[in-house]
Amino acid sequence: MAHIKLPDGLPGIRGPLVFRPETARPLSELAEVLLRGENTLTPAERELIAAYVSARNDCTYCQLSHGAIAAHHLDGNEALVAHVTRDPESAPISAKLKALLGIAGRVAEGGRNVRAADVERARQEGATDTEIHDTILIAAAFCMFNRYVDGLATWTPDDPESYRQRAAGIVRDGYAGLSERLAATERGA
């Protein structure tokens, strides 16, 4: 049960977004820019970073949600997503993404844990300064999102199909405007 009265039936971050629409809009817009905006990292790679950080932070809702979105981008490859969130170094992904996930994991531990050697490894694997920047910002934002979701003790569904369905909607419609779509759903519109 959530620590505050949130709208019924809206799991994870969805309930708090409807509860506080004035903060929902900038949070949704931030997610849109970070995970779907113009970038040399694919949406799948950025969603993997979000899922990996969420797994490191033990935020079940965000890990499953963003893992499902990553899998949707990867033609349903849930096994790859599970491998990445469990052990990215042995996952069949690019060396560059492994290095970026290493940086993201350091951010999940604490921002000052990112070392020059971590950044140099990413550069050696072809990561640009923008990709390094965006990886750190995605990781930092997901530390906040994870703590927001878990700090309010929001509801986390057990059914993987519910995450798959939401993933398809996010891939189709994006994060921008999510708060408005949720509010409309809550009003029955």
N, C-alpha and C positions, 0 to 999 in steps of 0.2 A: 504494500500500500504506500502510495506517495506521501511524502512529508507534508504536502499542502494539497488542497482540493484542486485537482486538475480535471479537465473535461474527460468524461468517461470514454473508454474505447480507443483512445489515442496513445499508442505506445511510445516509449523512448522520448526523443526530443519533440515529437509531434504535439504532445500535451502541453508542455511549457511554451511552445511557439504560439499555440492558440491562446493560452492563458495570458501571455504578455505580447500582443501583436506589435507594439511599438519597438520592442527589442528583436522580435522575430524577423522583421524586414531586413535590418542590416546583417543579422546572422545568416539569413538565407542568401543574401547578395554576396556575402563573403564566401560562402560555400560554392556558389555559382562561379565566381571568379577563380577560386583556387582549384576547383575540381573539373570545371567544364570550359573555362575561358581559353583564349588563345595561349598556346604553350607548345613547346617542343616535346614535352612529356605527354603521352597519350592520356585520355581520361582513365583508361584501365590502370595505367601505372600510378596515376595520382590517387585513384580509389584504393589501390593496393597499399599505398603509403598510409592512407587514412585507416584502412582495416588493420594494418600492422601496428600502428601506434595505438589504436583502440585495444588490440589484443595485449600489447605490452602494458597498457593501463588497466587491463582486466575489465573493460567496459563491454559487456556482452552485447547489449543492444547495438552500439555503434560498430563493433566488430562484425556482427552478423549482417547488419544493414549495409555497410560499405563493402563488406565481402561479397554480398549478393549483387551489388551494383558492379563491382569489379568483374565478377563471374559473368554477368550479363554482357559486359563489354567484351569478354573473352569467350563468347559463344557458349556460355554455360559451364565453363571449366572450373567447377567448384573445387576439384581436387588440387588444382594449381593454387588457388586462393588459400586453401587450408595449408598447403605446403609452405607458401610464402609467410603466412602469419605464424606458423610454428617454427620454421627454420629457413630463413631466406637464403642463407649461404649455400645450402644444398639444393635449393629450388632451381628448376630449369628456366631461369630468367637471365637477362643480360647482366654482365659484370657491372655495367653502369648502374642498373637498378639495384643490384646488391649493395653497391657502395652507398647509394642514396638512402636505402633502407637502413644501412648502418648509421648514417647521420641521423635519420629520423628516430631510431632507437635511442641514440644518445640524448636527443631532445626530450624524449619521453622520460628519461631518467632525470633530466635537468638541463637547462640550456647551456650552462657552463661546462657540461660534460662533453660537448662537441670539441674535438681536438683538431689541431692543424693537420695532423696525419689523416684524420677521417676525410677532411676536405680535399687534401692532396690525393688520396686514393680515388675519390670521385672524379677529380680533374683528370687523373691518369687514365680513367676509364671512359673519358670523353664528356663528362658533365660540364655544362656551362655554368657561369656564375648565376645566371637566372634560374637554372634548374636547381642549383644548390640553395639559392635563396628561397625558391618556391617550396622545395622539400622541407626546409626548416619552418617556413610559415605554415604549411599544411600540418606538420607535426605539432607545432605550437597551438594552432587553432584546434586541433583534435584533442590535445590535452585539455583545453578549455571545454570543448563540447562534451568530452567524456565526463568531466567533473560536473558539468551542468546536469547531464542526464542522471548520473549516479548519485550526485549530491542531493537531488530531489527524490531519489528512490522511485524513479518512474517505472512503469510496467514494461516488462520485456517478454514478448511472446515466445513460446517454445516452438511453434510451427515454422519450419524452414520455408514452406510455401508462401507464408505471409511476407517474408522478406523478398522472395523472388518476385512476387506481384508488385510490391512497392518499388523494387529495383527497376522493373520495366517502366513504371511511371516516371521515375526520376530520369532514366536514360532518355525517355521520350520528351518530357516536359521541363526537366531541369529543376534547379533549386530556387532560382529567382521566381518570386511569386508563390513560393510554397506556402508561406504564411497565409496569404490571401486564399489559396485553394483550400487549406485546412480550415480556415475560418468559415468559408462558404459551406464546407462539408458539415461543420459543427452546427451551422444554422439550418442545415437541411436544404440548402439551395442547390 
